[in-house]
């Protein structure tokens, strides 16, 4: 009963079980038996930090340092606790003290990276983030020495192997970098879990998705996925940010749309993500959505699957759910993506659902803890990663009520604005008349009338589409691209819009952009022979004759 080491070891085991309160008691017992035992103070500090008792944790770490002045791990964890408190300069000082004792200490460098990234200093932050690969706890291997890419070497014609790391949200967020490798001429292979293949293939159909490493002879360069932002020298102004770069399955979108027939303002919600220690503080209680659920004509729709579903039994407000068959297939997020596209708004905590909504181009509001994960930075309400995202931040730690009160007020305004700008289309006979005039080649008349109609019906997709087509006929290519870009923004799943936008861009000589839009059209409708033909013409203009022949053969 007097073995202080055994109590310390038991505390560590309890901590590994997630039983922090019992772990703290065991470490306190160890310290009572040996007040000079630095390791027990350190381990107690870890348990206290995990419980959110940050001041007590810092005090315990400081006591361990008083007993063992070269305790670099304690300085590192003081930095982590200070970072959680938002005392970022003090946290950097603590990490630097750890590095003075142990130069090249990966944990301290990696933890420092989070602060620079939080502050938007991405160049330095992403460089330091590379130290994650050298941490003892890293599950991701660094690239092999002879296959390292420095971001500068030419990769045209080279076989570039990228391997996924960390969670689904990370895969979704950083898959945007894969086409950048292709743009430099690389033949890209991406290793990722099979369940993500269907969704991530929509990033670019030419990227080869695999579930195991290729043979060494099939790799010229390699990199883990989350090293690509650093390798592309990313800063705030160069983040590859577009309204959407993933796409829902068109048939699924229609199928889910048919199941959501109520004339309501549809809000898809997710309240809980990972239960890992690194994700503590990100989830919210489902009960916080109650006031939002009671807004006039609002229908809450659950996008949630897995941990936290039990909370549904305890609520006393309406929530539309879809049972066990929702996303129950071999591919992840397929139903979720299609359901999101049918929603007017998504509200989520910091989880993969938020990233998916952002990547699909859906309007998404994200609830964030006071000191969030590094990618969300500080203070700002927008995200440079996702143009359609709004960030709602805690003003005080653990105070989610104020966050949801703010969301409720903004949602009231959003609904009111939508009611004031109800999506109207011109009467069908007006559109039929326009189409007939267009088919007669009277492009100037169509353009004039369509221009007037866009003022009356600013969200009428077909009006913008025929306006763009008429301007192509007139040779007014800048006006055409402006109108057709509007079409793709109004409906990111409208294949004809991307096809027509591509035609306008091609006619302007913007061949790379044209090809990209033809590819987006084909992701949505892979059976469009006209789009394959148009893409073949653009590829021929680029003198990519082999690719052009393939496209025409497909047509």
N, C-alpha and C positions, 0 to 999 in steps of 0.2 A: 504493500500500500504506500510505500515511501519512494517509489521509483519515479522521479520527475521526468526521466526520459520516456518511460512508458506512457505517462499521461500526455506528454507532447505528441508521441506517435499516435496515440488514440485520437487526439484532437485533429491531427492531419487526416486520419481515416474518416472521421466524422465530417470533416470539411469536404472531402472528396464525395461523400454521400449527399452533400447539400444540406447537412444539418449544422448550420453555422452556430446557432445558439448553444448546442451541446458541445461543439468544438471550442467555443470561447470558454465555457466552464472548464473543460479539460485543460486548456492552456493556462487558465488562471490557477488551477490546482498545481500544475507543473511549476509555475512561478512561485507559488506559496512554499513549495518544497525546496526550490533553489532560486532565490531572487536574482542571482547573477547569471541566469541561463538566457543568453541573448536570443537563441533560436526560438524559444517559447514566446518571447515578446514579439518577434518577427511573425511567427505563425498566427499568433492572436491578432496581430494587425491585419493580416490577410483576411481572417474571418470577419473582423469588425468592418473592414472595407466592403466586403461582399454583402454585409447587412445594411450598408449605407450609413454606418456610424463613423463618418469620415474623421472628425476631430479626434475621437478616441483611437482610431486606427493610426493617425499621424503621431499621436502621443506614444503609442506602443512601438512604432518604428523608431522614434527618437530614442526611446529607452534601450532598444536593441543596439543602436549606434553608440550610445553612451558606454555600453558594455563592450562593444566590438566596433571601434572607430572605422575599420575598413569594410564595413558591411555594405557593399555596393548594392545588393538586392534591396536593402531597406531604403536607401536613397531613391532607387528606382520606383519603389512602391509609394514612397512619400509623394513623388512626382505624379503618380497615377491618382492618388487621393486628391491632391491639389488641383489636378486637371478636372476631376469630377466636380470640384467646388467652383470651377471657373477661374481659379487663380493661376492663369496660364504662365505669366512671367515667373512666378515662384516655382511652378512645375518645371519649367526649362532649367532653372537654377539647380533644382534637385537632380534632374537627369545629368546635368553637367558635372555635378559632384560625383555621381556614380561613375561617370566616364573618366574622371581624374583618377579614381581608384583602379578602375578596370577599363583601360582604353579598348576600343573595338568591342564594346559590350552591346550585342545586337538589340537586346530588349530596350535599353535606354535610347538608342538611336531610333528604333521603330516607334516607341512611345512619343518621342519628340516630333516625329513626322506628323502625328495626328494634330498637334497644335498648329504647325505651319499650315497644314491643309485646312484646318478649321478657320484660320485667318485668311484663307484665300491665297496664301503664298505657295501655289501649287508646284512651281518649279523646284523649290528647295524641299517642300514636303514630300513630293513624289520621289525625289532622289533618295531621301532618308528612308522612305517606305520600302526601298529595296532591301533594307536590313532585315525585313520580316523573314526572308528566305534563309537567314542564318540563325534564327532563334531556335532554341532547343525544342520548343513546342510546335515548330512549323511542320505542317503536313504536306507542304509543297516543296518539291526539290528545286534548287536553282538550275538554270540551264547548264548543260555540260560545256566545259571550257572551249572545245573546238567548234561548238555550235552557237556561241554567243553572238547576238547581233547588237551593234552599238547604236543603232538608230541612224547611222550614216552610210554604212556600206551599201552598195547597190544590191537590190534583191530581185531585180527583174529576171524572170525565168527561173528563179530559185524556189526550192520546195521549203516552205516555212511552216513549221509545226508549232501550234499554240495549244497549251493544255489548261483546262479550267481549274479554278481553285475557289475555296470558300463556298459561300451559299448561293442559292438560286438568284437572289437579288443582285449579287456581284456579277454573276454570269450574264444576267439581263442587261445590267448597266454598262458593262465593259465590252459586250459583244459588238458594240458600235465601232470598235477599233478594227475589227477584222477586215471590213472592206477597205480600210486605209492601206493595209498591207497589199491587198489585191490591186489597188490603184497604183502602187509602185511596181506592179508587174509580177508579184509573187504568186505562186500556186499555194493556196492556204489550206491546211488541214487543221481541224480543231477537235481535240479530244474532250468530250463532255458526256455526262451520263445519258444513256439512250432515251430516257424519259423526256429530255429537253430537246431532242433532235427536231421534232416536228415544228415546234415553236421557233427555235433559233435558225432553222433553215431559211426562214423568211427574211433574215438579215441580208442574205445574198445566196442565190441558188448555186453559185459556182464554188462556194466554200464547202469543202468536203468535211462532213462530220463523222467522227469515229468514236468508238468507246474503248480503244486500247492504243498504245503507242505504235506508230508505224515502225518498220524495219529501219535501222540506222541508214541504210543506203537510200531511203526515201526522205531523208531530212538534210537540208543544207544549213538551216538556222532553226532555233527553237526559243520559245519564251513562255513563261506563265502568263495567263491572260491579264492579270492585274499589274504586270510590268509594262504593258503597252502604252498606257498614258505617259509614263516616264520616258519610254523610248521615242515617243512622238513629241517629246518636249512640250507637253501640255501646260498651258497657263489659262487664266480665266477667259481670255479672248480667243483661244484656239480650241476650246472644248468642242468636239464634233457634235453639235447639237442641232437636231432637226425635230420637226413636230412629231414625226413618227418614223421608226426604223424597224419595228416589228409589226406583223399583220395577223389579224384574226382570220380563221378559215371562213370563207364567204358563206358556205352552206350552213355552217354552225351558227353564224350571225343571223341568217334568215330563220333557222330553226328556233333559236332562242327568242328572236323577235316575235315569232308566232305564239310563244308561250307567255309573252309579256304584253298582253293586249290592253290592260287597263290604261285609261287616259290620265296617267299620273306623272308627277315629276320623280323620276326614278334615281335613287341614290344607292349605289353599291357600297357596302361597308365591310371593313375588316378591322378587327380590334386586337388581335394577338398574333405575334410572330414567334420566333424561336424562343425556347426556354433556356438556352445556354446562358452561362453567367455573363458572357460578353454582351448579351442582349437585354440585361436587366434594366428596367425603367422605360423600355420602349413600348410595351403593350399598354392598352387602356382597358377599362372595364366596359363591357357591352352596355351596362346600365346607363352610361354617360350619353348614349344616343337617344334616350327617352324623349327629351324635349324636342329634339329635331324630328323625331317620328310623329309628333303631334302637330307639326306645321301643316297648314291646309294643302291637301292634294299631294303630300310627300309620301312616297312608298319606299321604305327601306328594304334593300335586297342584300342578302348575305352572300359575300364572296369568300366566306371563311371556310376553311377545311382543316381538321386536325385539332391541335391543342386549343382549348377555349370554347369548343362547341357546346360543352356542358352548360355554359352560361345561358344558352338559349332557353333552357328549361325554367330559369329563374326570373325572366323578364315579364313585365305586365304591359307590353306594348306590341304592336304588330311588326313582324319581320318576315318577309318572304324568303322561304328556304326551298331547296330542291332535292333534299334527300341524299341517299348514299350513292346514287348513280352519277351525281355531279362530279365531273373530273375523276371518274373511277377507272378510266382506261389506262393503257400503258404510257400514254403521253401526258406530261404535266401541263396544266394551265390552258388546255385547249378549250374547254367549256368556259373557264373563267375569262379568257380573252374575248370570246364571242359575247358573253354576257355583259362584260364591261362596255363594249361598243354600243350595246343597246341601252346603256344608262346615260342619264343627263349629267351625272356627277359621280365621282368616286371619293369617299372619305376613308382614309386608312391611317393606322399607326405606321411606324417605320419598319416595314417588312417588305418581302418580295412583291407583294400585291401592289405596293406603291410604285416600285420600279416598273412592273409590267404595265400599269396604267400609263405611266409617263412615256414608256417606249412605244405604246400603241397610239399615243397622241390624244388620249382621253383627258378631260378636265379632271384634275386630281388635287385634293386637299390632304395634306399630311400633318398629323399631330406629332410634334417633336418634344422630347424632354429638354430641360433647360440647357444642358450641355450635350448636344446630340453627337451622333456618329460623325466622323470627320467630313464626309462628303456633303453634308448639309450646311457646313460653315456656320457663321454666327450672324445674328441680327437680321439678315435679309429675309424678305417674305417670298422671294422668288428663288428658283434654282437654275443655275447656268447649265445644268445637265438636262433639264426637261422644261421646255418653254411653256407647257400647259399646266405646270405645277404651282400651287400656292402652299407656303409653309406657315403653320400655326405653332408658335413656340410657347412653352411654359415661361411665365415671368418669374415664378418661384418654383423650386424643386417640388415635384409631386403634386402640383396644383393643376390638375387636368380640367377642373370645373370651369376655370376662366377661359381655357382654350376652347372648350365646347360652347361656352356662352358666346364667344366671338364668332365661332363658326355659324351658330344659329342666326345671329344678326346678319351675317354676310349672305347666308342662304336665303333669308327672307328677301334681301335686296336682289339676289340673283333671280329668284322666282318672279319677283315683281317686274324686273327688266325683261324677262322672257315673255311674260304676259303682255307687256307693252310692245314687244317685237315678235308677235306670234309668227311662226314660220308659215308664210303664205306662198302659194304658187299662183300664177295667173290661171284663169279658167282654161280648161283643156282645149276649147275651140280656138283660143288665142294662140296657144302653143302650136296647134295643128296648122293654123294659118301661117305662122312664122316658118315652120318646117317646109310647107309648100312653096313659100316665096324663096326660101334658101335653095330648095331643089331646082328652082327655075334659074338659079345663078344670080338672083338680085341681092348680092351681098351687102350693098350700101343701104338698101331699105331695111334688111334684117338687122344690120348693126345699129342703125338709128333707132329702130323700134325696141330692140333688146336693151339698148342703153337706157331708154326711158323706163323699161320694165324693171331694171336692176334698182332704180330709185324707189319704186313702189314695193318691190319684193326682193329686198337685199339678200335673203338667204335662199332664194329659189335657184337651186343647182342647175337645172336645165336651161334657165335663162342665161346664166353665165357661160354655160357650155356652148350654146348656139351663138352667143356674142363672140366668144373666142374663135369658133369655126368661121364665122362670117369675116372676122378680121384677118384670118389666115387667107381666105379667098380674096380679100382686098389687098393683101400684101402688107397690112399694118401689123407687123410681127410683134412689136413691143406691146401694143394694145392686146394682141391675141394672147401673149404669154401672161400678161397681167390677169386677164379674165380666166384663163385656164388654170393658172395657179390657184385662183380663188376657188375653182371647182374642187381641186384636190384638198384644199383646206376645209371646205364645207363637208366633204365626205371622203375621209382617207381610205375608204374601201370601195371607191367607185373606179373600176378599172378603165372605163372609157375616158374618164377625166385625165388619168395619168397618160393614156395613149395619146390623146389630143394635145396635152401639154408637151409631150415628147416631140410630136410633129412640129409644133411651133418653135421649140428650142432647136430642132434640127434645121429648120428653115433659116434660123438666125446664125447657124454655124456653131452653135453650142452643143457639140456632138457628145461629149462626155455626159453632160446633164441630160441630153436627150436619151441616151442609152440607159441611164439609171432610171429614168421615168418609164421607159418601155419595160424594164425589168420589174418595176413596181407593179405595173399593170398586169404583167404575166404572173406575178405572185398571187394576185387576186383572182385573175381569170387565166389559167394556164392553157386554155383551149382557144385563145383568140388568134386565128391565123393572120388577121390584119396586123396585129401588133408585132408578131414575129417578122412579118414582111417589112414593116416600118423599121424595126430594129436592124434587120439585115441591111437595109439601105443606109442607115446611119453608120453601121460598122464598115460598110464598103467605103463610105466617104472618109472614114478614118484609116482606110487601107488595111483593115484587119480582114483580109479576104477569106481566110479559113473560117473565122467566126461568122462572117456574113453568109457564107455558103451553108453552114449549119443552120442558121436562123431561117434562111429561105427554104431549106429542105424541110424544116419543122413546119413552116407555113404550108 
